[in-house]
Amino acid sequence: MTENMENTDNISTIKQQQPQQQPQQQPKLLPFQKTKEERVADIKPIIHRLNEFNLNMSYEPIRKMYKIINEYIKEGESHKINIAFPEVKRRIKGFLSDDTRKETWVKLEADD
């Protein structure tokens, strides 16, 4: 019986020694770093404009751009965009900024 009590004392001691898990905290942002919500808000008008011109995922360059955009939204790091778009004789250029002081933009530029 005393041996059984010693075992239960050891188990309770082990449980007390295990560190309690901290709730997952969001990473601290630099003063001018955009939040995920801000990045999504920056991208929405770009997506709407592409849809107006029927530039959708059926084009490989648009798929490449969406991949970059998704990475930008998820990771929050700035990205330069420079993708050839031979189907429309243009180049997709842009800058996805992680800094609130810089503009996020995408444009179609004539490809010479």
C-alpha positions, 0 to 999 in steps of 0.5 A: 500500500505504501508503495502504491502511495509513493507511485501516485506521489511521483506521478503528481510531482511529474505533472507539477514539473511539466511546464504549462503551454503558453497561448500562441501569441501573434508576432510583434510587428515593427511600427510600420509593418502591415497587418494581414488585414491591411495586406488583404485590403491592399490586394482586393482592388488589384484582384477586382481590376484583373477580374474586370479585364477577364484576366483570370487563372486560365492564364499561367502568368496570372497563376504565378502572380496569385501564388506571389500574392498568396505568399505575400498575404501569408508571410507578410514580406515585400515582393517585386513582381515582374512576370512576362505575359506573352498572351497579351504582349505585356509584362505584369510588374508591381510591388507588394509592400509590407511597409505602411508607408509604401504603396502596393501596386500592380500594372500591365506594361507593354513588353517590347 
